[in-house]
Every structure is written in structure tokens, then in C-alpha cells.
Amino acid sequence: MERQTGHTPAERILLEAGLLRGCTRHAPGFYLGPAGECPKSLAPFRESNGVALSERAKIELTTAHFETPIYERAVRAALADMPPGPLRELGAGDGRITRMLLAHWTGPVLACDCNQPALERLYASLGQKERQRVVILCCDITDLPLPAASVSGIVAIETLYYLGQEFEGTLVRLAAAMAPQGKLIHAEPTLEGWLLYCLAVDDWNSALVAAGDCAVEGHFRGFEPEEMERIYAECGLRLHEKTATPLTNLLLINRLVRSDLPKERQIDITRRVRAGMNMCSVPRCIIYTAEPALSED
């Protein structure tokens, strides 16, 4: 235990900023949200015990391996243009993006997710120096303490679209929580890209539900860039940058995994596919970087 409160440097900064208001300290550097251990939304992911995206991203024949560098490049570009201060990550999981944030951001990182097993795996994987700079928060997105102008940036990779009809209201809260010139970096699926992806991986039920409801998996949502710009305008944000993840490449890689081709041939084709980044104009996801509408360039 550290002297006096035993809080790490990151904890002290986040506590003073009100970013852990109402939360319970589960362990040094690890907090449970105001609702305790039972967040309301994203229920399927509490039951998965944390899909190990960090491990999947290391395996060459996985979509996670292909997409993670694209996400990291977009996030790093945004980090370079953000004011100093606390950084909040939503949907941190077991730390696929968290470790990159710790490597390239000098301020404290608040890694949030509703999946406690995944967060425990993340915390266990961190070194002592990293634990001084990060705080883990198990909390539903809709329950997060979000004091006004309290964070320099918010990162949410394939997370916010699970909020369904609460998406817009959450964006309003996130916009208000960002400091002037702060950045929101989030990746959301397009509806067309999701449909094609489901069909390619034989997930016909999800594809049919998405087509029938014009929403990803019924309760979730897909967004086109034009729609996102309109939503931003209504929620106090404006688009700063966007990057697409190429769909065709992902579909080919997914099919390769299930093909009868020898492993060496699969790897060779995978590398060739990755070299053709713009094979398909339909993206699976768009990575958006937004900023408060009143911030100045």
C-alpha cells in the first residue's frame, strides 16, 4: 500500500476530476461503477468472460489482426492533436487498444468496460509502471460519471453502436465531457458493410434481422457517414476526420480461415490481400474523429 490513501497517481488525478464519482474501489487501480457489478447494457459481453481480442489480434489469419493496426493509426493521429489531460477509453475489453494508449499518451488513462473478467485480464497483464498511469473501471456506458470538460479525449472502438437508441443521448453527454479541442475517436459499422459481412460468414439470422430492421442485429445500429455528420450536428459535435476499414479484405481473410488451402498458402494470400487495401469501396466500419462543435482549430 502507498502512504496515506494508497491511491496511484492516475487514481488521484481522476478522483480530483470527478471521473470516479460514485464508483467503488474494488482494488488499487480497479473500480466498479455506480451501479455495482451489474451494468445494464451490453449484457451479452458480460456473459462471454471477455473474448480475448488482444490474443486474436496476434494471429495473422483473423480479422482482429487485420483491423487493429488501422484502428491504432487513426487513434494515434488523433492523440497527436489533443490537449493534455485524462483520456477515457470505452469498451476497453482486455486491452487491445489500451496498451497502445499507454505507450503514446502521457496523461492518465481511464479504461472502461462492462465486462469484468476481460478487465481483470487486462489489469493482470500490465506492468507496475503502467498500473501507475491507468485506472480500470467496470461500468455501463450509460452510468459513467461524465463531469463537464473533464477529459481530453474519448476512444471507443466498436462500442457505441451497441447502445441502440441511447446512442444520440450518450454522444451529447460525451461531447459535454470533453475539454475544448478534445477529440472523440470511435469506430462504428456501416449497415451495408455489416449485411455483407454477415452473409459472408454465414450469419444469415443477423443479416436478415439487420435488413428487416435497418439496424445491426436488431437492437444495435449501423451508420453511414452522412448520417453520422447529421447526428454530430444534433449532439454538439463536428466531424474532424474519418477512416474506413476495407470490407473485401476482411471477407476474404474470414473465408481463407475456413478453406481447405494449406496454411502456408493461406498466409501468402492473406499478405497479398492486405497489400490491396482499396479492393472494395464498401467499408465494414468507419473510424470517426469528432470534436466539440464550439472548439477552435
N, C-alpha and C positions, 0 to 999 in steps of 0.2 A: 504493500500500500504506500502511496505517496503521502507526504506530510499533509496535515490538516484534512482537506476534503477527500483526498485520493483521486481527484479528477485529473485526467490527462490534459495537456494544453488545448487540444481540439475541443474537448468537453467544455472547458471553461469559456472558450470563445463562443461556442454555440449556445451555452446556457445564458450568457450575458446578452446574446442577441435574441433570446426568446424562442429559439428554434427547437428547444426541447421542452417547452412549456406544457405541463400536464402529463409528461411522459414519466415512466417509471424506470429507474436504473436497475437493469437485470444483472449486469456485471460491469466491471470497468470498461468503458467504451461501448457498451451494448445496452440499448434502451428498448422498452416496449411502449407503444403509442398510447394515447389517452384511453383507447377502447380496450386496452389489455392485450391478451393473447389471441383474440378472435376478431380480426379485421373483417369488415363486411363484404367488400368487393374482391374480385379476383379469387373467389373461393376454389376454383379448380387447381390453382397453383399451390394452395396450402396443402392439398392432398398429394401432390406429386413428390413431396420430400425434396424438391429442388432439382430440376433437371440440370445436369452438370454442363452448362454451356461452356464454361471455361475449358473443360476437358474435350468437349466436342469440337471446339474451335481449334484444337491442336491436331485433329485428324483431318488429313488432306481431303478425303472423299466425304465431306459434309458441307452443307450449306452454311453452317455456322463458321467454318474455317474460311469460306469464301467471302462472306459478308462482313465479318468482324473488322478486317483492315479498312474496308470502305467506311464503316462507322467511325473507326478511330481517326481516320484522316479528317473527316468532317468535324468531329469534336475538337481535335487539336487545332484546326483552323479557327474555330470559334473561341477557344481558350486564349489564343494569342491576341484577341481583340476585346477582352473582357476586363473590367476594373478588378482590382484585388479585393479579396474578401472570401466569405464562406461559399462553398459550392455544394449544391444538393443534387444527388443522383436518385431518380425514381426508377423502381424496377431493377435494383442493383443485382438481385439474384445472388449467384455465388461469385460475382466479381469479374465477369468478363471485361467490362469497361472500367470498373473501379480501379484496378491496378494501373491502367493507363492514366487515369486522372491523377492518381497519387504521384506518378512519375513526371507529370507535366504541369501540375498545378501547385503553387507554393502555399496556398491557403488551406484551411481545414475542409475536409470532405465529409458530408453527411450522406451516407449510403442507406437508402430506404427501400424496403420491400415488405410484402405481407407474408412472405414465405420464410418462417423462422429457421427451418433446417438448412435452407440454402444460405441464409445469412450467417448461421453458425459455422458452416463450412468455409465461408469467406473469411470470417474473423480468425478461424484456426489457421488459415493459410498465410496470414500476414505476419511480417517480422515485427520486432519490437519498435523500430523506428516508424514503421507505417502505422502502428497502433496509436502512436502519439499524435498522428495527423488525421485520423479518420474516426468517426463515430458511426456505429451501426444502429439503425432504428427500424424495428419491426412494427409497421404501421400501415393501415389502409390509406391510400392516397387522399380520400375524402376526409380523413381525420387529422391530417398533418397540421401541426402548428405552422402558420404562414404569416408571421408579422410583416407589416408593410416595409418594403425596401430593405429586407434583411439578408438577401443573398445576391451574390454577383452573377451567378448563373445556375441554370437548372438543366440537367441532362436526363432524358427519358427515351431509351431506345426500345421501340416496340412495346410500349407500356400503356400510353394514354388511351389508345383506341379501345382497350378493354373496358373503359368507363361507360361506353354506350351513350345514353342520353345525358350523362353527367359530364361529358367531355367539355362542352362550352363553359359551364359554370366553373369547372376546375381551371380552365385556361384563364378565366377572369381573375381567380384567386392567385394563380401563378404569376400573372402579369403584375399584379399589385405587390407581390412579394419580392420582385426583382428591383435592384438598385438601378438608378439611371445608367443607361448604356449597358445594362446587364443583358444576358443572352439566354434564350430558351432553345436548346437543341433537342429535337425529338424526331424519331423515325416512325412513320405510320404507313400501313399498307394501302395501296390503291385497290378499289373494288375490282376493277378489271384484272389487275395482276393477281389478286387473291383467287378469283374464279379460275383463272388459267392454271395457277399453281395447284389448287385442289384437284382439278381434273387430271393434271399430270401425275400426281401422286396417288390417284385413285380414291381420293376422299370425296366421293360423289355426294354424300349427305351434306357436307359443309358447303359444297358448291351449289347444290340445289337450294339450300336454305338462304345462302347469300344472294343468289339470283332472285329468289322469291321475295325476300325482304329488303333487297337493296342495302344490305348490311352484312358485314363479315360475321359469320357464324351466328346470325340472328341477333344476339344481344350486343355483339361487337360492331365496329364500324370501319368502313374503308373510305378514304378521302382522295379526291382529285385535287391537284394543286390549285386550280381556280377556286374550288370550294373552300380550301384551307385559307386562301387570301381573304375571302369574304368573312369567314369565321374570325380570323385575326382582327379584321376591322371592327367587328362587333364586340370583341373581347379586350380591346385596348392594346393590341399588338400589331406589328407590321413585319412583313417578310423581309429578311435580310439576305438569305441565301438558301438554295435547295440543291440537293444531290440525289440522283436516282441509283438504286441497286438494280442491275440488269437482270431481267427475269429469265430470258432464254438460257443464260449460263447456269442459273440455279436449277432449272428443269432438267437440263442435260446431265448435270452432276448427280441429281437425285436419281435419274434413270440409270446412270452408269453404276451406281452402287448396287442396283438390283439386276444388272445384266450378267450374262454368262461369260463376258470377256475376262481374260486373265488379268490379275491385279496390276501387273506392270503396264498392260495396255490401257487399263482404266486410268491409271495415273498419268500416262502420256497424253491421253485425250483430254483429261482434266486440265492439264497445263496449257494445251492448245486452246481450249475453250476460254480459259482466263485471259489469254492473250488477245482475244477478240471481245473486248469489253462492251462494244456497242452493237452486238449482234441483233438485239431486239430493242425496239423503241418503247415497248411496254415495260414499265418498272414493276417490281413486286412491292417495293417500298420507296417512299420519298423521305429523305432526311432533310428536315426543315431547320433553319436557324432564324429565330424571330427575336425581336427586341421590343421593349415598351414603346408604344406609338409616340410618346412625347419625348423620347430620348433624342439627343442630337448626335449627328455623326462627328 
